[in-house]
Amino acid sequence: MDIKHLQYFIEVTRFNSFSRAAEHLFITQPTISKMIKNLETELGVALFDRSRKQLVLTDAGKTILEQAKLIDKAFKNLEMELDNLTGLKKGHIRIGLPPIFNAHIFLKIVGAFHEKYPGITFQLVEDGSKKIEEDVANNLLDIGVIVLPTKSDLFEHFPFMVEDLKLLIHPSHPFAEREEVHLVELAKESFILFNKDFVLNDRIISSCNSKGFTPHIISESSQRSFIEEMVASKLGVSLLPESVCDHLNGDVKAVRVANPSISWNLALIWSKHHYLSYAAKEWLNFTKEKLTKAYRKE
């Protein structure tokens, strides 16, 4: 059944005339008469009592008219909702962010997007890269910020930033006055790292192993601020991205790590296998452009 059959039926009853309804719909009277006849055939009932001079609905016609109006209203609501979605007047985007990530530029981009599309809402979830990848793969998040490498069979990705990690220490630490520290010199240090949901944890342990030692980890956390506080309390040392170290308080100090340096590469990821909404696609294009400009300037 075509929705137009029901809409034409509604118009005939509204004007109580085939000819006036046809004129209003800019079609011929034979066309609308044929459509109503086809509708009656499909439903197996007569909609009008044709034994009278005026158009009179049958009992079946009255019942079908009532339902046709509901269907027509629902269809128009559907069209309006689709217009809102495709016109980006509404929508919802779920984004995963690692708490270690200095999100200043990123949040400015979200703010600029919100100014352009105020009807689109956001859900921002903080988690480690492993959990973010899992949630994007399971369609619990639309887009995530993760540390590369990622699973190319599951995700599309857009790298936007590469930077080195720095050693985070208390100002009274013997290395505090050094310009750089070789990684092997940290073999006897106590480490405070992010927990195992973070790829950074694996990256640091792997780099230490490559220099012949396994880091002595005394604590793990999911909160950057808590790690900073533990270092400030002389509980151990940590390794954090350079952009994060640029915004630390005076209770800790950051020193460059060499031989080898440890880097991380941040990227946006989205699933190759799940539907991405109009709002999420637009946000992705908007953000890729802004991130490219922001980090090229830097």
NUKEKE-837199 format. One line per 2 residues: their letters; for each residue z, y, x of N, C-alpha, C, O. Coordinates in steps of 0.001 Angstrom, whole numbers, always signed. Atoms other than C-alpha are relative to their C-alpha. Example, Ala and Ser with C-alpha at 12.3 -4.5 7.8 and 13.67 -1.06 7.14 Angstrom:
<sites>
as = +0 -1190 +890 +7800 -4500 +12300 +0 +1200 +900 +665 +1181 +1936 ~ -60 -1190 -820 +7140 -1060 +13670 +730 +1090 -770 +899 +2198 -261
</sites>
This chain:
<sites>
md = +0 -1197 +851 +0 +0 +0 +0 +1241 +882 +815 +1364 +1797 ~ +108 -1249 -741 -1013 +3394 +1347 +946 +1025 -610 +1032 +1139 -1832
ik = -914 -1040 +503 +1553 +6200 +1070 -746 +1019 -859 -175 +1612 -1774 ~ +774 -979 +768 -1268 +8394 -244 -160 -423 -1454 -223 +428 -2341
hl = +81 +455 +1386 -1577 +6191 -3343 +1210 +487 -796 +1074 +969 -1921 ~ -1227 -434 +672 +2035 +6980 -4216 +44 +1525 -130 +464 +2054 -1159
qy = -12 -1465 +54 +1653 +10672 -3344 -964 +519 -1059 -655 +1491 -1748 ~ +958 -408 +1037 -1434 +10967 -5580 +542 -298 -1389 +342 +482 -2320
fi = -628 +353 +1271 +420 +9191 -8377 +1046 +1054 -386 +1118 +1477 -1540 ~ -1014 -1039 +256 +3278 +11696 -8047 -659 +1297 -458 -171 +1956 -1375
ev = +687 -1250 +363 +823 +14606 -8228 -583 -68 -1414 -535 +921 -2146 ~ +545 +152 +1354 -846 +13247 -11383 +1097 +189 -1036 +894 +848 -2055
tr = -1106 -153 +949 +2537 +12999 -13095 +538 +1430 +6 +1001 +1921 -1023 ~ -513 -1371 -82 +3531 +16468 -11857 -863 +965 -807 -348 +1847 -1494
fn = +919 -870 +743 +416 +18124 -13317 -323 -561 -1391 -919 +116 -2229 ~ +324 +684 +1267 +177 +15626 -16195 -1497 +28 -272 -1943 +143 -1414
sf = +1454 -88 +132 -3541 +15632 -15506 -663 -531 +1268 -272 -174 +2379 ~ +760 +490 -1147 -5975 +13750 -13268 -822 +1120 +618 -893 +1255 +1839
sr = +908 -1043 -499 -8325 +16714 -13014 +754 +1092 +745 +296 +1555 +1790 ~ -768 -1058 -658 -5640 +19287 -12136 +625 -513 +1306 +704 +220 +2293
aa = -544 +594 -1223 -4037 +16941 -9613 -1082 -109 +1066 -837 +165 +2241 ~ +1123 +115 -936 -7452 +16311 -8030 -355 +1357 +581 -635 +1476 +1774
eh = +302 -1360 -468 -8096 +20047 -7822 +1040 +468 +1009 +700 +1086 +2019 ~ -1079 -414 -895 -4711 +20634 -6193 -99 -724 +1342 +246 -162 +2381
lf = +91 +812 -1215 -5372 +17853 -3660 -1346 +135 +703 -1576 -490 +1739 ~ +1340 -228 -567 -8935 +19022 -2948 -799 -1299 +106 -1479 -1543 +1103
it = +823 +1205 +90 -10465 +15697 -3962 -620 -42 -1397 -244 +742 -2268 ~ +647 +85 +1313 -12670 +14665 -6883 +849 -817 -957 +1677 -1632 -550
qp = -761 +750 +999 -11294 +13344 -10148 -304 -1505 +59 +625 -2304 -67 ~ +268 +1440 -105 -13136 +9977 -9796 +756 -649 +1156 +1186 -1798 +1058
ti = -727 +544 -1156 -11493 +9531 -6386 +1454 -268 -332 +1985 -1332 -17 ~ -1418 +184 +309 -7969 +10061 -7673 +182 -1055 -1089 +1159 -1804 -1077
sk = -69 +1017 +1062 -8647 +7934 -10752 -128 -1397 +598 +578 -2320 +194 ~ +191 +1297 -644 -9872 +5093 -8544 +1249 -416 +777 +1638 -1583 +766
mi = -1206 +301 -779 -6784 +5362 -6304 +1140 -465 -908 +1860 -1406 -574 ~ -1056 +390 +936 -4427 +5171 -9301 -294 -1399 -549 +612 -2219 -699
kn = +376 +1318 +504 -6372 +2193 -10650 +279 -1080 +1054 +763 -2162 +719 ~ -279 +940 -1086 -6114 +460 -7252 +1504 -261 +133 +1929 -1385 +397
le = -1451 +139 -76 -2361 +1122 -7231 +501 -902 -1121 +1363 -1754 -905 ~ -387 +847 +1143 -2020 -435 -10698 -377 -1463 +265 +389 -2375 -44
te = +443 +1369 -304 -4002 -3471 -9567 +897 -647 +1033 +1264 -1815 +909 ~ -843 +538 -1065 -1908 -3885 -6439 +1403 -332 -501 +1991 -1337 -101
lg = -1340 +217 +521 +1371 -3574 -8349 +21 -974 -1172 +1061 -1547 -1494 ~ +104 +921 +1130 +133 -5653 -11285 +574 +535 -1292 +941 -242 -2172
va = -516 -638 +1221 +1307 -3163 -13930 -828 +1234 -317 -1492 +1792 +556 ~ +634 -1259 +408 -107 -246 -15924 +995 +1124 +199 +2158 +1010 -187
lf = -878 -1143 -241 +1309 +3103 -14884 -37 +1002 -1149 +953 +1684 -1413 ~ +171 -946 +1110 -37 +5138 -17824 -418 -750 -1258 -1143 -1744 -1215
dr = +441 +499 +1311 -410 +4406 -21504 -1282 +737 -338 -1234 +1900 -739 ~ +1292 -655 +171 -4123 +5151 -21861 -481 +5 -1456 -1594 +444 -1746
sr = +387 -10 +1416 -4137 +4672 -25650 +263 +1348 -650 -129 +1565 -1797 ~ -329 -1326 +541 -2906 +8231 -26147 -884 +1072 +622 -1500 +874 +1669
kq = +837 -1094 -488 -4668 +11531 -25714 +612 +633 +1253 -107 +1007 +2179 ~ -672 -565 -1168 -2061 +12847 -23271 +459 -1120 +925 +631 -2266 +510
lv = -484 +987 -966 -923 +11107 -20107 +1471 -306 -280 +2311 +593 -282 ~ -1373 +428 +243 +2219 +9111 -20865 +306 -1179 +923 -451 -2148 +979
lt = -383 +1073 -909 +4011 +6950 -18321 +508 -1214 -781 +1216 -1071 -1778 ~ -591 +1224 +531 +4749 +3343 -19177 +1397 -154 +589 +1791 +608 +1471
da = -1325 +249 -560 +8219 +1953 -18518 -102 -325 +1485 +695 +140 +2300 ~ +214 +327 -1406 +6899 +490 -15297 -366 +1248 +792 +84 +1431 +1923
gk = +408 -1236 -648 +5295 +3841 -14467 +1184 +903 +305 +1238 +1526 +1365 ~ -1198 -830 -216 +8646 +5648 -14895 +840 -538 +1165 +1338 +226 +1991
ti = -779 +610 -1085 +10412 +3172 -12596 -670 +223 +1346 -19 +567 +2332 ~ +741 -155 -1260 +7681 +3347 -9967 -13 +1456 +441 +38 +1738 +1638
le = -23 -1427 -346 +7622 +7167 -10136 +1311 +361 +692 +1322 +1088 +1686 ~ -1311 -288 -592 +11341 +7301 -9388 +67 -501 +1438 +555 +210 +2316
qa = -16 +564 -1344 +10941 +5028 -6358 -1026 +668 +910 -790 +841 +2106 ~ +1052 -666 -770 +7708 +6739 -5264 +492 +1330 +558 +141 +1706 +1676
kl = -539 -1280 -452 +9552 +10062 -5034 +964 -209 +1164 +987 +580 +2109 ~ -920 +308 -1098 +12223 +8486 -2844 -768 -366 +1270 -423 +66 +2370
id = +822 +409 -1145 +9583 +6902 -608 -701 +1203 +609 -768 +1334 +1832 ~ +696 -1196 -469 +7664 +10179 -380 +951 +918 +767 +589 +1480 +1801
ka = -995 -836 -672 +10832 +12077 +538 +358 -584 +1362 +463 +137 +2355 ~ -334 +659 -1262 +11713 +9496 +3193 -1134 +148 +1002 -890 +354 +2191
fk = +1162 -124 -883 +8178 +9664 +4608 -89 +1422 +572 -388 +1606 +1752 ~ +39 -1393 -473 +8310 +13470 +4811 +1129 +273 +989 +951 +1004 +1964
nl = -1104 -133 -959 +11713 +13275 +6495 -371 -636 +1335 -58 -103 +2399 ~ +447 +683 -1213 +10220 +10804 +8969 -973 +862 +783 -869 +981 +2004
em = +969 -883 -663 +7331 +13149 +9704 +703 +1164 +673 +360 +1543 +1793 ~ -736 -1137 -556 +9773 +16028 +10237 +785 -410 +1241 +812 +316 +2234
el = -759 +484 -1145 +11965 +13950 +12560 -911 -263 +1198 -562 +45 +2338 ~ +955 +251 -1085 +8928 +12863 +14570 -512 +1307 +592 -703 +1413 +1804
dn = +424 -1319 -491 +7770 +16485 +14793 +1073 +599 +903 +771 +1202 +1933 ~ -1104 -515 -802 +11222 +17419 +16091 +62 -679 +1367 +304 -38 +2389
lt = -51 +751 -1258 +11109 +14661 +18704 -1167 +348 +909 -975 +653 +2086 ~ +1171 -274 -833 +7560 +15236 +19899 -70 +1468 +393 -630 +1812 +1435
gl = -39 -1423 -324 +8104 +19002 +19773 +1206 +371 +832 +1422 +1544 +1135 ~ -1187 -171 -842 +11302 +18523 +21827 +1017 +956 -610 +1717 +1679 +99
kk = -1024 -789 +681 +13413 +20257 +19180 +1311 -763 -69 +2361 -175 -328 ~ -1214 +801 -37 +15884 +17388 +19377 -235 -1209 +897 -1374 -1530 +1236
gh = +87 +1165 -873 +16626 +14359 +21521 +1300 -160 +760 +2148 +732 +745 ~ -1222 +281 -751 +19309 +12786 +23695 -388 -735 +1281 -1172 -1684 +1249
ir = +341 +570 -1301 +19138 +11928 +27405 +1268 -499 +678 +2260 +224 +774 ~ -1157 +617 -662 +21520 +9554 +29220 -293 -103 +1505 -1242 -769 +1920
ig = +256 -104 -1435 +21803 +10229 +32966 +1209 -485 +792 +2343 -100 +504 ~ -1059 +480 -877 +23825 +8419 +35635 +1 +753 +1320 -1048 +915 +1943
lp = -143 -755 -1244 +25147 +10394 +38636 +1087 -613 +865 +2154 -948 +352 ~ -1083 +452 -883 +27080 +9173 +41681 +981 +1144 +238 +551 +2263 +521
pi = -969 -1089 -191 +30346 +11156 +42003 -10 +571 +1413 +470 +1681 +1644 ~ +91 -495 -1378 +29702 +11465 +45731 -1074 +1071 +145 -1063 +1845 +1102
fn = +1149 -906 -50 +26567 +13483 +44987 +446 +1438 -281 +1133 +1696 -1270 ~ -275 -1416 +247 +26894 +17272 +45333 -998 +495 -1044 -2149 +800 -730
ah = +910 -184 +1132 +25450 +18025 +41910 -269 +1461 -339 -752 +1748 -1435 ~ +140 -1425 +312 +25335 +21841 +42158 -1436 +349 -423 -1648 +920 -1493
if = +1402 -294 +327 +21519 +22138 +42247 -431 -784 -1226 -1135 -267 -2094 ~ +375 +878 +1110 +21142 +19223 +39848 +474 +572 -1337 -287 +598 -2303
lk = -549 -535 +1247 +23409 +20785 +37204 -653 +1341 -371 -763 +1671 -1552 ~ +754 -1221 +293 +21577 +24107 +37534 -1319 -343 -692 -1766 +377 -1585
iv = +1252 +447 +624 +18390 +22214 +36637 +255 -444 -1433 -527 -130 -2330 ~ -364 +414 +1367 +20101 +20625 +33617 +218 +1227 -871 -210 +1256 -2025
ga = -238 -1238 +749 +21223 +24106 +32547 -1293 +718 -351 -1444 +1222 -1464 ~ +1285 -654 +253 +17709 +25528 +32891 -791 -756 -1070 -1450 -145 -1911
fh = +687 +811 +1015 +16301 +22637 +30846 +617 +240 -1371 -98 +329 -2369 ~ -688 -246 +1275 +18940 +23228 +28147 -382 +1353 -590 -502 +1491 -1808
ek = +438 -1316 +489 +17930 +26888 +27924 -1378 -87 -639 -1650 +574 -1642 ~ +1359 +152 +514 +14331 +25832 +27354 -31 -866 -1253 -799 -598 -2177
yp = -28 +927 +1141 +15159 +23004 +24927 +1445 -164 -487 +2069 -1191 -217 ~ -1423 +13 +386 +18565 +23818 +23346 +381 -1119 -972 +1564 -1429 -1112
gi = -307 +1064 +955 +18287 +21033 +20757 +189 -1362 +628 +598 -2306 -47 ~ -129 +1287 -692 +18312 +18268 +23368 +1386 -100 +636 +1822 +809 +1342
tf = -1353 +202 -514 +21733 +16856 +24260 -8 -960 +1186 -962 -1709 +1397 ~ -100 +808 -1218 +22921 +15129 +27437 +1278 -824 +11 +2319 -384 -476
ql = -1154 +819 -332 +25263 +12302 +28335 -52 -246 +1502 -954 -928 +1988 ~ -49 +149 -1450 +26222 +12460 +32027 +1108 -987 +355 +2273 -780 +17
ve = -936 +1071 -340 +27885 +9331 +33406 +132 -108 +1509 -872 -233 +2211 ~ -237 +136 -1442 +29488 +9135 +36870 +277 -1452 +359 +1159 -2088 -217
dg = -199 +1371 -473 +29202 +5797 +38659 -686 -161 +1353 -1461 +696 +1780 ~ +680 +316 -1250 +28136 +4202 +41927 -1430 -445 -256 -1793 -791 -1381
sk = +1428 +326 +131 +24469 +3444 +42591 -229 -1387 -606 -1131 -1565 -1424 ~ +200 +1363 +508 +24853 -283 +41876 +187 -52 -1510 -605 -672 -2219
ki = -275 -7 +1438 +26370 +328 +38439 -1064 +805 -739 -1462 +433 -1842 ~ +1047 -815 +629 +23798 +3035 +37659 -1284 -807 -128 -1934 -779 -1173
ee = +1189 +851 +63 +20955 +656 +38529 +143 -1049 -1107 -795 -1294 -1866 ~ -250 +1014 +1028 +22513 -2012 +36313 -140 +585 -1404 -718 -44 -2291
dv = +41 -622 +1328 +22866 +405 +33385 -1407 +470 -369 -1786 +417 -1539 ~ +1394 -368 +281 +19296 +1700 +33710 -799 -1252 -349 -1616 -1235 -1270
an = +705 +1258 +269 +18028 -1887 +33824 +330 -562 -1375 -516 -1189 -2013 ~ -441 +510 +1307 +20042 -2732 +30681 -188 +1006 -1128 +297 +802 -2241
nl = +314 -1031 +994 +18823 +407 +28860 +1252 +704 -538 +1262 +1181 -1673 ~ -1192 -762 +365 +22314 +1933 +28775 -101 +1431 +520 +600 +2325 +46
ld = +324 -1329 -511 +21012 +4899 +30781 -1514 +145 +28 -2237 -833 +220 ~ +1443 -260 -75 +17577 +6544 +30689 -445 +199 +1441 -1475 -322 +1869
ig = +363 -407 -1360 +17570 +7919 +34230 +1271 -22 +852 +2364 +243 +352 ~ -1155 -8 -889 +19847 +7589 +37250 -332 +626 +1341 -1489 +644 +1762
vi = +113 -447 -1387 +20429 +9178 +40645 +667 -1075 +843 +1844 -1379 +654 ~ -523 +1113 -807 +20866 +6414 +43226 -358 +198 +1478 -1142 +1076 +1840
vl = +314 +13 -1425 +20795 +5756 +46958 -1051 -1078 +240 -851 -2236 -127 ~ +1048 +966 -334 +17584 +4086 +48142 +459 -908 +1141 +1296 -499 +1946
pt = +1140 +509 +770 +16367 +1432 +48601 +422 -481 -1384 +1603 -713 -1644 ~ -259 +512 +1337 +16054 +294 +44991 -941 -1159 -283 -1786 -1505 +543
ks = +809 +1183 +354 +14458 -2641 +43186 -1336 +463 -595 -1397 +868 -1756 ~ +1303 -533 +416 +10757 -1709 +42977 -626 -792 -1137 -1519 -291 -1822
dl = +536 +773 +1119 +10058 -4519 +40509 +606 +425 -1337 +47 +142 -2397 ~ -680 -431 +1230 +12493 -2980 +38000 -139 +1487 -280 -180 +1903 -1437
fe = -95 -1445 +182 +12375 +763 +38610 -1165 +776 +617 -1693 +421 +1670 ~ +778 -1069 -623 +10061 +3667 +39158 +1018 +899 +693 +2159 +1004 +244
hf = -965 -876 -651 +11636 +6096 +41601 -680 +1234 +587 -1873 +1237 +891 ~ +469 -1277 -548 +11298 +9654 +42881 +1036 +487 +1021 +2056 +1059 +637
pf = -943 -469 -1027 +13022 +10387 +46238 -26 +1521 +110 -1088 +2140 +34 ~ -7 -1467 -69 +14180 +13971 +46596 +893 +561 +1107 +823 +1759 +1384
mv = -865 -558 -1033 +16776 +14268 +49379 +384 -1067 +1019 +747 -2184 +653 ~ -481 +859 -1092 +17559 +12694 +52762 +970 +819 +835 +669 +1952 +1210
ed = -949 -709 -861 +20649 +13650 +54750 +902 -1001 +710 +1022 -2155 +298 ~ -893 +839 -784 +23074 +12276 +57318 +1419 +48 -546 +1814 +994 -1227
lk = -1429 +7 +301 +26683 +11263 +56790 +752 +643 +1153 +319 +580 +2304 ~ -868 -564 -1031 +29434 +13089 +58656 +1363 -680 -41 +1789 -1196 -1075
ll = -1337 +568 -107 +32799 +11851 +59855 +1014 +1008 -547 +1054 +2160 -116 ~ -1019 -853 +600 +35632 +13270 +57772 +1355 -359 +616 +1798 -1504 +531
ih = -1262 +255 -706 +38899 +13642 +59711 +992 +1134 -260 +624 +2209 -733 ~ -1026 -1041 +72 +42180 +15550 +59701 -191 +949 +1183 -586 +497 +2258
ps = +189 -963 -1108 +42067 +18759 +61831 +798 -323 +1261 +465 +162 +2342 ~ -796 +352 -1187 +44710 +17269 +64153 -522 -1245 +709 +14 -1644 +1742
hp = +556 +1219 -596 +42599 +14198 +64911 -615 +321 +1373 -1164 +1406 +1562 ~ +571 -241 -1352 +41500 +13826 +68592 -1487 +339 -2 -1969 +994 +922
fa = +1436 -294 +50 +37840 +14020 +67512 -317 +1358 -642 -1482 +1747 -712 ~ +219 -1216 +794 +38320 +17308 +65614 -730 +1098 +758 -1438 +1909 +161
er = +649 -1052 -792 +37114 +19480 +68475 -1348 -443 +556 -2007 +321 +1261 ~ +1296 +517 -495 +34062 +17318 +69221 -1136 +487 -902 -950 +704 -2099
ee = +1186 -346 +789 +30560 +18318 +68133 -607 -1234 -650 -1177 -1160 -1738 ~ +476 +1247 +566 +29607 +14690 +67602 +811 -1171 +527 +1419 -1109 +1596
vh = -729 +1212 -350 +31136 +11238 +67696 -961 -1168 -118 -1688 -1277 -1106 ~ +813 +1208 +88 +29349 +7981 +68495 +689 -992 -936 +1914 -1117 -941
lv = -546 +897 +1018 +29784 +5403 +65762 +935 -1050 +614 +1956 -1384 +13 ~ -812 +1044 -625 +31202 +2790 +68175 +1410 +500 +328 +2334 -304 +445
el = -1313 -571 -296 +34099 +5165 +68945 +959 -102 -1183 +2156 +151 -1046 ~ -829 +92 +1203 +35349 +4597 +65392 +526 -1414 -236 +1123 -1693 -1275
ak = -340 +1414 +185 +35992 +882 +65934 +1483 -221 -300 +1837 -1163 -1010 ~ -1440 +199 +210 +39783 +1323 +65959 +575 +897 -1094 +1787 +927 -1304
es = -464 -894 +1061 +39959 +3837 +63113 +250 -756 -1305 -302 -1831 -1540 ~ -211 +506 +1365 +41259 +3164 +59613 -939 +762 -930 -945 +1993 -947
fi = +1028 -617 +838 +38498 +3800 +57072 +449 +93 -1475 +1095 -807 -2011 ~ -163 -189 +1450 +38745 +5189 +53533 -1407 +157 -564 -2091 +1139 -272
lf = +1383 +22 +474 +35528 +4371 +51700 -71 +21 -1526 +924 -188 -2220 ~ +254 +203 +1419 +34008 +4446 +48266 +41 -1504 -287 -127 -2324 +616
nk = -133 +1427 +320 +34404 +1172 +46400 -1359 -712 +25 -2389 -108 +325 ~ +1192 +834 -172 +31879 -1654 +46277 -1098 +252 -1032 -2173 -340 -939
df = +1063 -407 +927 +29973 -121 +43328 -972 +981 +660 -2021 +1303 +103 ~ +779 -1029 -692 +28586 +2355 +45869 -797 -618 +1144 -246 -1320 +1993
vl = +861 +481 -1078 +25633 +1526 +48102 +457 +556 +1344 +273 -76 +2385 ~ -483 -631 -1230 +27171 +3905 +50642 +1003 -898 +718 +1050 -916 +1948
nd = -965 +940 -566 +29933 +1330 +51175 -730 -1031 +871 -344 -1284 +2012 ~ +791 +1001 -735 +27352 -1289 +52218 -656 +613 +1234 -703 +2 +2302
ri = +712 -668 -1089 +25474 +1225 +54369 +915 +232 +1199 +514 +23 +2344 ~ -955 -286 -1084 +28567 +2174 +56383 +425 -1288 +708 +451 -1354 +1937
is = -431 +1277 -598 +29751 -1401 +56903 -1125 -605 +841 -883 -1100 +1942 ~ +1153 +543 -727 +26250 -2508 +57953 -226 +742 +1315 -518 +118 +2335
sc = +202 -795 -1216 +25956 +369 +60469 +1070 -317 +1033 +781 -410 +2226 ~ -1080 +353 -933 +29358 -469 +61971 -238 -1383 +599 -26 -1602 +1792
ns = +282 +1358 -497 +28394 -4139 +62220 -1078 +10 +1076 -1041 -768 +2029 ~ +1093 -71 -980 +25249 -3143 +64095 +493 +456 +1371 -179 +238 +2379
kg = -577 -457 -1271 +27503 -1591 +66775 +1113 -941 +466 +1866 -625 +1387 ~ -895 +1033 -506 +29598 -4721 +67095 +1406 +4 -553 +2269 -667 +11
ft = -1349 +46 +569 +32632 -4043 +64899 -51 +55 -1527 -1011 +550 -2117 ~ -163 -72 +1453 +33787 -4430 +61308 +1050 +1060 -297 +2168 +967 +211
ph = -967 -1079 +246 +35484 -1302 +59972 +1266 -500 -683 +1218 -1330 -1591 ~ -1290 +334 +613 +39157 -1620 +59127 +186 +927 -1211 +493 +2109 -1056
ii = -55 -806 +1231 +39212 -428 +55506 +1405 -93 -585 +1865 -1172 -958 ~ -1365 +14 +538 +42660 +613 +54305 +30 +383 -1484 +1007 +108 -2180
se = +22 -390 +1409 +41590 +2023 +50934 -1426 +259 -457 -2279 +681 +325 ~ +1287 -303 +624 +38631 +2325 +48568 +245 +766 -1289 +1247 +550 -1971
ss = -162 -812 +1206 +38121 +4796 +45746 -1364 +289 -605 -2392 +132 +54 ~ +1240 -435 +645 +35516 +5941 +43251 -65 +1520 -100 -1037 +2074 -613
qr = -79 -1454 +135 +36590 +9599 +43519 -67 +682 +1363 +743 +421 +2253 ~ +171 -724 -1259 +35363 +11885 +46275 +1232 +839 +338 +1666 +869 +1490
sf = -1144 -884 -237 +38303 +14289 +45851 +1223 -780 +477 +2003 -284 +1289 ~ -1139 +822 -404 +40827 +11471 +46229 -160 -451 +1449 +811 -495 +2205
ie = +273 +373 -1395 +39158 +10311 +49454 +324 +1169 +922 +940 +990 +1972 ~ -264 -1202 -796 +39329 +13874 +50773 +1509 +222 +152 +1983 +565 +1236
em = -1452 -195 -40 +43034 +14096 +49889 +670 -1031 +916 +1615 -706 +1636 ~ -581 +1035 -866 +43792 +10789 +51641 -251 +319 +1473 +625 +116 +2314
va = +292 -401 -1385 +42042 +12011 +54811 +897 +1171 +392 +1410 +1219 +1510 ~ -864 -1157 -268 +43990 +15284 +54545 +1457 -419 +210 +2229 +294 +852
sk = -1368 +516 -150 +47178 +13196 +54362 +131 -918 +1219 +1150 -1586 +1391 ~ +12 +775 -1257 +46260 +11475 +57680 +53 -1513 -233 +579 -2248 +603
lg = -9 +1431 +285 +45790 +8069 +56048 -1167 -721 +663 -1140 -1944 +803 ~ +1150 +622 -632 +42457 +7464 +57747 -1159 +972 +81 -1006 +2169 -162
vs = +1212 -822 -95 +38912 +8719 +58272 -989 -483 -1058 -833 -1563 -1628 ~ +1030 +419 +953 +35880 +8634 +56013 -1359 +513 +471 -1444 +1286 +1424
ll = +1356 -469 -279 +32116 +9181 +56091 -603 +473 -1316 -694 -286 -2281 ~ +543 -597 +1213 +30561 +11511 +53537 -1299 +738 +317 -1501 +1164 +1454
pe = +1262 -722 -214 +27110 +13130 +53073 +222 +1439 +447 +1206 +2083 +82 ~ -102 -1347 -576 +26510 +16386 +54879 +158 +1070 -1069 +960 +1989 -900
sv = -67 -1021 +1047 +25973 +18380 +51641 +1376 +47 -651 +1821 +1102 -1103 ~ -1348 +48 +542 +29372 +17224 +50401 +979 +634 +988 +1895 +1355 +592
cd = -892 -528 -1039 +31044 +18113 +53694 -72 +1524 +107 +870 +2160 +580 ~ +150 -1458 -51 +29724 +21670 +53421 +909 +708 -998 +1072 +1927 -930
hl = -832 -615 +1034 +32065 +22235 +50455 +1427 -533 +32 +2107 -552 -994 ~ -1348 +529 -135 +35293 +20743 +51785 +1007 +1130 +204 +642 +2234 +607
ng = -1036 -1012 -247 +38618 +22595 +51951 +446 -56 +1467 -23 -896 +2234 ~ -411 -114 -1399 +40382 +23552 +55194 +943 -1074 +473 +1323 -1081 +1644
dv = -949 +1051 -387 +42669 +20506 +55169 -670 -1161 +727 +3 -2048 +1252 ~ +744 +1054 -693 +39913 +18304 +56613 -1134 +640 +804 -1467 +1810 +615
ka = +1104 -503 -814 +37094 +18655 +59128 -1087 -1061 +71 -795 -2257 +70 ~ +1145 +911 -71 +33592 +17124 +59333 -669 +110 +1367 -890 +1208 +1878
vr = +632 +66 -1325 +31974 +16009 +62609 -1242 -879 -90 -1234 -1905 -771 ~ +1248 +760 +2 +28429 +14767 +63198 +183 -1370 +648 +903 -1505 +1637
va = -49 +1364 -530 +28004 +11018 +63813 -1342 -318 +657 -2399 -10 +107 ~ +1242 +313 -724 +25473 +9769 +66370 +28 -1435 +516 +1071 -2088 +555
np = +184 +1292 -685 +24146 +6581 +67960 +655 -1188 -719 +1573 -1790 -161 ~ +1052 -692 +754 +23317 +5729 +65281 +591 +982 -1008 +1760 +897 -1384
si = -386 -807 +1161 +23447 +8446 +62691 -196 -878 -1233 -1007 -1804 -1221 ~ +118 +761 +1251 +23865 +7097 +59168 -525 +952 -1064 +89 +1984 -1336
sw = +593 -893 +991 +21621 +8604 +56513 +8 -651 -1377 +165 -1864 -1517 ~ +230 +529 +1351 +21223 +8268 +52776 -1149 +760 -626 -1357 +1941 -345
nl = +1185 -558 +646 +18147 +8902 +50655 +217 -99 -1506 +268 -1192 -2070 ~ -245 -13 +1440 +18736 +9968 +47074 -1309 +14 -772 -2293 +612 -336
al = +1206 +55 +836 +16216 +9268 +44320 +380 -76 -1469 +1454 -560 -1828 ~ -82 +245 +1440 +15780 +9431 +40576 -644 -1351 -275 -1678 -1681 +305
iw = +635 +1252 +420 +15110 +6049 +38998 -71 -63 -1518 +765 +515 -2213 ~ +107 +298 +1436 +13925 +4980 +35533 -699 -1347 -129 -1442 -1757 +762
sk = +453 +1385 +148 +13012 +1573 +34158 -1515 -90 -190 -2128 +749 -849 ~ +1417 +300 +225 +9500 +149 +34337 -207 -734 -1323 -1332 -823 -1814
hh = +144 +930 +1125 +10225 -2036 +31312 +600 +492 -1308 +491 -194 -2324 ~ -593 -528 +1230 +12055 +166 +28772 -705 +1294 -417 -1223 +2040 +414
yl = +592 -1215 +563 +10757 +2912 +26493 +775 +1230 +466 +2006 +1233 +464 ~ -614 -1264 -398 +11429 +6435 +27748 -348 +1044 -1063 -1525 +1279 -1336
sy = +204 -931 +1109 +11877 +9026 +24984 -796 +1230 +442 -933 +1505 +1634 ~ +728 -1245 -294 +9835 +12229 +24737 +891 +962 +776 +448 +1598 +1732
aa = -927 -923 -662 +12927 +14216 +25751 +235 -426 +1448 +225 +412 +2350 ~ -257 +499 -1353 +13631 +11990 +28780 -1224 +189 +899 -1082 +543 +2069
ke = +1228 -200 -785 +9981 +12145 +29925 -154 +1462 +408 -493 +1766 +1551 ~ +135 -1426 -298 +9946 +15936 +29679 +1047 +421 +1024 +748 +1179 +1947
wl = -1052 -343 -955 +13284 +16203 +31494 -349 -516 +1393 -115 +164 +2392 ~ +372 +595 -1283 +12011 +13910 +34226 -1057 +845 +704 -923 +1136 +1892
nf = +1051 -834 -591 +8862 +15982 +34807 +552 +1355 +433 +229 +1853 +1511 ~ -622 -1298 -275 +10875 +19225 +34657 +860 -90 +1265 +796 +783 +2130
tk = -953 +157 -1105 +13483 +17923 +37124 -711 -322 +1311 -328 +190 +2363 ~ +748 +327 -1212 +11005 +16439 +39595 -591 +1267 +616 -551 +1453 +1832
ek = +584 -1256 -487 +9288 +19820 +39856 +1068 +901 +621 +864 +1465 +1696 ~ -1067 -877 -489 +12561 +21728 +40282 +637 -538 +1284 +936 +230 +2199
lt = -602 +586 -1201 +14006 +19286 +42834 -921 +151 +1206 -466 +417 +2318 ~ +967 -161 -1088 +10833 +19427 +44896 +61 +1403 +571 +52 +1584 +1788
ka = -72 -1394 -466 +11027 +23223 +45051 +1321 +268 +690 +1354 +934 +1725 ~ -1322 -278 -543 +14788 +23249 +45714 +166 -568 +1407 +664 +122 +2296
yr = -239 +649 -1308 +14790 +20813 +48633 -1080 +320 +1016 -867 +131 +2214 ~ +996 -508 -949 +11562 +22118 +50155 +501 +1305 +608 +300 +1571 +1793
ke = -520 -1274 -488 +13249 +25521 +50407 +1064 -229 +1061 +1164 +503 +2045 ~ -1080 +284 -938 +16205 +23942 +52166 -548 -557 +1318 +223 -854 +2230
</sites>
